[in-house]
Amino acid sequence: MAAVGLAGFIGFGLAGKGAVDDMRKPVTEGGCAPTCSQDQVDAAKTKLLIGDIALGVGIGALAGAFAVYFLTPPEEPKPTARVHAPRFNAAATPEGARASVSLTF
């Protein structure tokens, strides 16, 4: 989205600037200065306004992407599967010895 905003800013900004530059030329060079019609002025202003809005959208999208990237906590690692192996226990007792085997699942 940021790239689209930047592209829109560049495209409409250049178109608007070109329209303003063309209007500022004297009538002998194909311009309309100083007697440009309101329609010509409004068309150039609209192109420049759309370019400015596109720039704002692009900056907003870029700021949002940075915020999500840097402010989102990292994922916790998933617990690994426990291996259920049998447990062997042996102990000495006053009567002799004792042994046991246990398994959990």
Buried (B, 14 or more C-beta within 10 A) or exposed (E): EBEEBBEBBBBBBEBBBEBBEBBEEEEEEEBBEEEBEEEBBEBBEBBBEBBBBBBEBBBEBBEEEEEEEEEEEEEEEEEEEEEEEEEEEEEEEEEEEEEEEEEEE
